[in-house]
Amino acid sequence: MTTPLINFLKEELNFASTEFIIKKKIGKNTFGTERYFKFVGETENEVFVPRGFIGKLIRFCRENTKGLLFGKIYWKSKLYDTTANNCIMT
């Protein structure tokens, strides 16, 4: 994955934990409290994003990589072919 794509995923899919912020502001112990909610999962060969995020991801990749993604995006039973300029559902 490219650096702009990694940064985009971090910006869009990591949310600050309000519980952490409140505890920190009132001076309570924040040990064991997650600082961010992370809505992106990954393995060695795959990246998992929330179901409603696929459109935003495809638009970002079209704008920033001249319409090319490397690989395929699977969402439920639909396959988005990202190697073509137009993402085709089959």
The 8 nearest C-alpha neighbors of each residue, nearest first, counted from 0:
[[1, 4, 2, 5, 3, 69, 68, 46],
 [0, 2, 4, 3, 5, 6, 64, 7],
 [1, 3, 5, 4, 6, 0, 7, 8],
 [4, 2, 6, 5, 1, 7, 63, 0],
 [5, 3, 7, 1, 2, 6, 8, 0],
 [6, 4, 2, 8, 7, 3, 9, 1],
 [5, 7, 9, 3, 4, 8, 10, 2],
 [8, 6, 4, 10, 5, 9, 3, 11],
 [7, 9, 5, 11, 6, 10, 12, 4],
 [10, 8, 6, 7, 12, 13, 11, 5],
 [11, 9, 7, 8, 12, 13, 6, 14],
 [10, 12, 8, 9, 13, 7, 14, 6],
 [11, 13, 38, 9, 8, 10, 37, 39],
 [14, 12, 37, 36, 9, 11, 10, 35],
 [15, 13, 36, 35, 16, 12, 37, 11],
 [14, 16, 35, 34, 17, 36, 13, 20],
 [17, 15, 35, 19, 18, 34, 36, 14],
 [16, 18, 20, 19, 21, 15, 22, 34],
 [17, 19, 21, 16, 20, 22, 32, 34],
 [20, 18, 22, 16, 17, 21, 34, 32],
 [19, 21, 17, 23, 18, 22, 24, 16],
 [22, 20, 24, 18, 23, 19, 17, 25],
 [23, 21, 27, 19, 25, 20, 24, 26],
 [22, 24, 26, 20, 21, 25, 27, 19],
 [25, 23, 21, 26, 22, 20, 27, 19],
 [26, 24, 22, 23, 27, 21, 20, 28],
 [25, 27, 23, 24, 22, 28, 21, 29],
 [28, 26, 22, 25, 23, 29, 24, 21],
 [27, 29, 30, 26, 22, 23, 31, 32],
 [30, 28, 32, 22, 31, 27, 19, 23],
 [31, 29, 32, 28, 33, 27, 19, 34],
 [30, 32, 29, 33, 28, 34, 19, 18],
 [33, 31, 29, 30, 19, 34, 18, 16],
 [32, 34, 35, 31, 19, 16, 36, 29],
 [33, 35, 16, 19, 15, 32, 36, 20],
 [36, 34, 15, 16, 14, 33, 37, 13],
 [37, 35, 14, 13, 16, 15, 38, 33],
 [36, 38, 13, 39, 35, 12, 14, 40],
 [39, 37, 12, 13, 36, 48, 40, 49],
 [38, 40, 48, 37, 47, 12, 41, 46],
 [41, 39, 47, 46, 48, 38, 42, 37],
 [40, 42, 46, 45, 47, 39, 43, 44],
 [41, 43, 45, 44, 46, 40, 47, 39],
 [42, 44, 45, 41, 46, 40, 47, 0],
 [45, 43, 42, 46, 41, 70, 47, 0],
 [46, 44, 42, 41, 43, 47, 40, 72],
 [45, 47, 41, 40, 42, 48, 39, 44],
 [48, 46, 40, 39, 41, 45, 49, 42],
 [47, 49, 39, 50, 40, 38, 46, 52],
 [50, 48, 52, 51, 38, 47, 39, 53],
 [49, 51, 52, 53, 48, 74, 75, 47],
 [52, 50, 49, 53, 54, 55, 48, 74],
 [51, 53, 49, 50, 55, 54, 56, 48],
 [52, 54, 56, 55, 51, 57, 50, 49],
 [55, 53, 57, 56, 52, 58, 51, 59],
 [54, 56, 58, 53, 52, 57, 59, 51],
 [57, 55, 53, 59, 54, 58, 60, 52],
 [56, 58, 60, 54, 59, 55, 61, 53],
 [59, 57, 61, 55, 60, 56, 54, 62],
 [60, 58, 56, 62, 57, 61, 63, 55],
 [59, 61, 57, 63, 64, 62, 58, 56],
 [66, 62, 60, 58, 65, 59, 64, 63],
 [63, 61, 59, 60, 65, 64, 58, 66],
 [62, 64, 60, 61, 65, 59, 66, 3],
 [63, 65, 60, 66, 67, 61, 62, 68],
 [64, 66, 61, 67, 63, 62, 60, 84],
 [61, 67, 65, 84, 64, 60, 62, 68],
 [66, 68, 64, 65, 82, 84, 61, 81],
 [69, 67, 81, 82, 70, 60, 66, 64],
 [68, 70, 82, 67, 81, 71, 0, 72],
 [71, 69, 68, 81, 82, 72, 80, 67],
 [70, 72, 80, 81, 79, 73, 69, 78],
 [71, 73, 79, 78, 74, 80, 70, 81],
 [74, 72, 78, 77, 79, 71, 75, 76],
 [73, 75, 77, 76, 78, 72, 50, 79],
 [74, 76, 77, 73, 78, 50, 72, 79],
 [75, 77, 74, 78, 73, 89, 88, 79],
 [78, 76, 74, 75, 88, 89, 73, 79],
 [77, 79, 73, 88, 89, 80, 72, 74],
 [78, 80, 88, 72, 87, 86, 81, 71],
 [81, 79, 87, 86, 71, 82, 78, 83],
 [82, 80, 68, 86, 83, 71, 79, 70],
 [81, 83, 80, 67, 68, 69, 70, 84],
 [84, 82, 85, 81, 86, 80, 67, 66],
 [83, 85, 66, 67, 86, 82, 81, 61],
 [86, 84, 83, 87, 66, 81, 80, 82],
 [85, 87, 81, 80, 79, 83, 84, 88],
 [86, 88, 80, 79, 85, 89, 81, 83],
 [89, 87, 79, 78, 77, 86, 80, 85],
 [88, 78, 77, 87, 79, 80, 76, 86]]
